[in-house]
Amino acid sequence: MTVSPSSFFPVPKVFSMVLCLTPLSYPRIAVADEKLFFRVVKGAFAQRRKTLLNSLKGSGFLPDFLAEKITAAELTPKGGEKP
């Protein structure tokens, strides 16, 4: 559902959304290395307003490793899908 800016104080300049997420009873894909998976997820979301590449660099991943994996995932270094 959409929440208007007037619902907050101070009033932001944007509308907000409320989401209801229901966890799956099982993972959609198998993760071979859970420790690495959670490290990537934590690193990717640790910094607000940073690109995926810069967030992961700040989490201790080597630049060559990141470049290889970002290319393999068909993403741009800024984090979006390739056109």
C-alpha positions in Angstrom: 0.0 0.0 0.0 1.1 3.5 -0.6 1.7 5.9 2.3 1.6 9.6 1.7 4.3 12.0 2.9 1.8 13.7 5.2 1.8 10.5 7.3 5.3 11.3 8.6 6.9 14.1 10.6 8.9 15.7 9.4 7.2 15.4 6.0 9.5 13.7 3.4 9.4 14.7 -0.2 8.6 11.2 -1.4 5.8 8.6 -1.1 6.5 5.4 0.8 5.3 1.9 0.4 4.4 -0.8 2.9 5.2 -4.3 1.7 4.1 -7.7 3.2 6.7 -10.3 2.5 6.0 -14.0 3.0 9.1 -16.2 3.3 9.3 -19.3 1.2 9.2 -22.7 3.0 12.4 -23.6 1.1 15.1 -21.7 -0.9 14.4 -21.1 -4.6 18.0 -22.0 -5.4 20.7 -24.1 -3.7 23.6 -22.0 -2.2 26.9 -23.8 -2.3 28.6 -21.6 0.2 26.2 -20.0 2.6 29.0 -18.0 4.4 30.0 -16.3 1.2 26.4 -15.8 0.2 25.6 -13.9 3.4 28.8 -12.0 3.2 27.8 -10.7 -0.3 24.3 -9.9 0.8 25.4 -8.0 3.9 28.1 -6.2 1.9 25.7 -5.3 -0.9 23.2 -3.6 1.5 25.6 -2.2 4.1 26.1 1.2 2.4 23.2 3.4 1.4 23.5 5.2 -2.0 26.7 3.3 -3.0 27.0 1.2 -6.1 27.1 -2.5 -5.7 30.8 -2.6 -6.7 31.8 0.0 -4.1 29.7 -1.6 -1.3 31.3 -4.9 -1.9 34.8 -3.5 -2.2 34.2 -2.0 1.3 33.4 -5.5 2.5 36.8 -6.8 1.7 36.3 -8.4 -1.6 39.2 -8.2 -4.1 38.5 -6.0 -7.1 39.4 -8.7 -9.6 37.1 -11.2 -7.9 34.3 -8.6 -8.0 34.8 -7.7 -11.7 34.8 -11.4 -12.7 31.6 -12.1 -10.7 29.8 -9.0 -11.8 30.6 -9.8 -15.5 29.4 -13.4 -15.0 26.1 -12.2 -13.5 25.7 -9.9 -16.6 25.6 -6.8 -14.4 27.3 -3.4 -14.9 29.8 -2.3 -12.3 27.3 0.2 -11.1 24.9 -2.6 -10.2 22.3 -2.5 -13.0 21.6 -5.1 -15.7 23.5 -4.8 -18.9 21.3 -3.2 -21.7 
